[in-house]
Amino acid sequence: MAVTLDNYFVPGWRDATYTCAACEWQGSARQMPMELHEDEAQFDCPQCENPILLVVHPTLARYRRPPPTGIPRRSSRWRSRPPRRARTDALHDAPAR
């Protein structure tokens, strides 16, 4: 039976070691072929193609929620930047060299 990971933002899931229930192959998600589906990504055993890991894609509502303690929010760094329009307008207003 495949392991289901409901929280995509948990650190280290790509490098964790998983074991195939059918053939006992062991490896990380980076070593497995991936199938993308609408709501999840399925990682299969490279030897017997048995599903090992299902990673549920985050919804927009889940993405907007604050992250669990200890997990940095990647999009927060963009909030301090001025809107793109303001930056490009400043470039056009700069004196020519």
SULFENCOR-V616778 format. One line per field, one symbol per residue. ss: DSSP state (A for helix, B for strand, O for the rest). phi: phi as a letter, one per 20 degrees, with the letter a starting at -180 (. if undefined). A space follows every 50 residues. Layout:
ss=???
phi=???
This chain:
ss=OOBBBOOOOOOOOOOOOBBOOOOOOBBOAAAOBBBBOOOBBBBBOOOOOO BBBBBBOOOAAAAAOOOOOOOOOAAAAAOOOOOAAAAAAAAAAOOOO
phi=.feddedgeffnffefeddffedmfcreffedfddedfdbddddffedmf fdcddfffefffffffffgndfeffffefeefgggfffffffefffe
